[in-house]
Amino acid sequence: MKIAVSALGPDLNSMVDFRFGRAAYFIIMDTDTNEYNSIQNPNVYSASGAGIQSAQTVINEGVEAIITGQMGPNAHRVINAANIPVYSSPGGTVADNLERFKRDELEQMSVPSVAEKYGMGPGMGGGRGMGPGGGGRGRWWQK
């Protein structure tokens, strides 16, 4: 069985990335052979559609289950249409979560866990442009 885990790094000792669509990596573990490969997520900095594109990325790898922290409605809809179960990670490393999966300790995510556009926080296009020099809020040189 092939399982995709959203991860912050490229190996089994990496922490699970709680974001699905904008996860840094996807670790694809084949539980039959205990071999894995890591895919750097090309959708991390997508202007839009990261969840859908990331869902298609793991579907194209032939995964039969996904472990992640959170998943938005668009990605969840695509994954659900492909009949791939999604399991919620409580945190920890990829290896820890794969062991929890084998022991049937992870909860299946039957509905999206976050709202649409959840991953679009500051630094991902959702900032307010109020950095140094921005905003015109007063004169710091006057007392």
ZAVEX-438455 format. One line per field, with one value per residue (C-alpha): residue number from 1; x, y, z; residue in three letters. Coordinates in steps of 0.5 Angstrom, whole numbers, plus 500, padded with zeros to 3 digits. Example, Ala and Ser with C-alpha at 12.3 -4.5 7.8 and 13.67 -1.06 7.14 Angstrom:
<recs>
i: c(1, 2)
xx: c(525, 527)
yy: c(491, 498)
zz: c(516, 514)
aa: c(ala, ser)
</recs>
This chain:
<recs>
i: c(1, 2, 3, 4, 5, 6, 7, 8, 9, 10, 11, 12, 13, 14, 15, 16, 17, 18, 19, 20, 21, 22, 23, 24, 25, 26, 27, 28, 29, 30, 31, 32, 33, 34, 35, 36, 37, 38, 39, 40, 41, 42, 43, 44, 45, 46, 47, 48, 49, 50, 51, 52, 53, 54, 55, 56, 57, 58, 59, 60, 61, 62, 63, 64, 65, 66, 67, 68, 69, 70, 71, 72, 73, 74, 75, 76, 77, 78, 79, 80, 81, 82, 83, 84, 85, 86, 87, 88, 89, 90, 91, 92, 93, 94, 95, 96, 97, 98, 99, 100, 101, 102, 103, 104, 105, 106, 107, 108, 109, 110, 111, 112, 113, 114, 115, 116, 117, 118, 119, 120, 121, 122, 123, 124, 125, 126, 127, 128, 129, 130, 131, 132, 133, 134, 135, 136, 137, 138, 139, 140, 141, 142, 143)
xx: c(500, 503, 501, 503, 505, 506, 512, 517, 523, 525, 526, 522, 525, 522, 516, 509, 507, 500, 499, 497, 496, 503, 507, 514, 515, 510, 514, 511, 512, 510, 509, 510, 517, 518, 521, 520, 521, 520, 517, 519, 512, 512, 505, 508, 508, 502, 498, 492, 490, 495, 491, 488, 494, 498, 492, 493, 501, 499, 494, 499, 504, 498, 497, 492, 492, 494, 497, 497, 495, 490, 486, 482, 475, 478, 484, 479, 474, 479, 482, 475, 473, 479, 477, 483, 482, 485, 488, 489, 496, 497, 504, 511, 515, 513, 516, 512, 505, 507, 507, 501, 497, 500, 497, 490, 491, 490, 483, 480, 478, 471, 470, 475, 479, 480, 476, 478, 484, 487, 494, 494, 497, 503, 508, 504, 500, 496, 500, 498, 504, 505, 513, 518, 516, 509, 503, 505, 503, 506, 513, 518, 523, 518, 517)
yy: c(500, 507, 512, 520, 524, 532, 533, 539, 535, 530, 524, 520, 523, 530, 533, 532, 539, 541, 544, 539, 544, 548, 542, 543, 535, 529, 523, 517, 510, 504, 499, 493, 494, 499, 504, 511, 517, 524, 529, 537, 540, 544, 548, 551, 558, 557, 564, 559, 552, 549, 544, 542, 541, 538, 533, 531, 531, 525, 522, 521, 517, 512, 513, 509, 514, 520, 523, 530, 535, 539, 539, 545, 543, 544, 539, 534, 534, 532, 527, 524, 524, 519, 515, 516, 516, 522, 521, 527, 527, 529, 532, 528, 525, 522, 515, 516, 517, 511, 507, 510, 509, 501, 501, 504, 510, 516, 519, 519, 526, 525, 533, 538, 541, 548, 553, 555, 559, 557, 556, 563, 567, 572, 571, 567, 573, 574, 580, 587, 591, 594, 593, 598, 604, 602, 605, 612, 612, 618, 621, 617, 623, 628, 628)
zz: c(500, 498, 503, 502, 508, 508, 511, 513, 510, 505, 510, 515, 521, 518, 522, 519, 515, 518, 511, 506, 499, 501, 505, 503, 502, 501, 503, 499, 503, 500, 506, 502, 501, 506, 501, 500, 496, 497, 493, 494, 493, 487, 489, 496, 493, 488, 487, 488, 487, 491, 495, 488, 485, 491, 491, 484, 485, 490, 486, 480, 485, 486, 494, 497, 504, 506, 513, 514, 519, 516, 509, 506, 502, 495, 496, 500, 495, 489, 494, 496, 489, 488, 494, 498, 505, 509, 516, 521, 524, 531, 530, 530, 525, 519, 522, 528, 524, 519, 526, 528, 522, 522, 529, 527, 531, 527, 526, 519, 516, 513, 512, 511, 517, 515, 511, 504, 503, 510, 508, 505, 511, 511, 507, 502, 499, 505, 508, 509, 506, 513, 513, 514, 510, 509, 511, 513, 520, 523, 523, 528, 528, 531, 539)
aa: c(met, lys, ile, ala, val, ser, ala, leu, gly, pro, asp, leu, asn, ser, met, val, asp, phe, arg, phe, gly, arg, ala, ala, tyr, phe, ile, ile, met, asp, thr, asp, thr, asn, glu, tyr, asn, ser, ile, gln, asn, pro, asn, val, tyr, ser, ala, ser, gly, ala, gly, ile, gln, ser, ala, gln, thr, val, ile, asn, glu, gly, val, glu, ala, ile, ile, thr, gly, gln, met, gly, pro, asn, ala, his, arg, val, ile, asn, ala, ala, asn, ile, pro, val, tyr, ser, ser, pro, gly, gly, thr, val, ala, asp, asn, leu, glu, arg, phe, lys, arg, asp, glu, leu, glu, gln, met, ser, val, pro, ser, val, ala, glu, lys, tyr, gly, met, gly, pro, gly, met, gly, gly, gly, arg, gly, met, gly, pro, gly, gly, gly, gly, arg, gly, arg, trp, trp, gln, lys)
</recs>
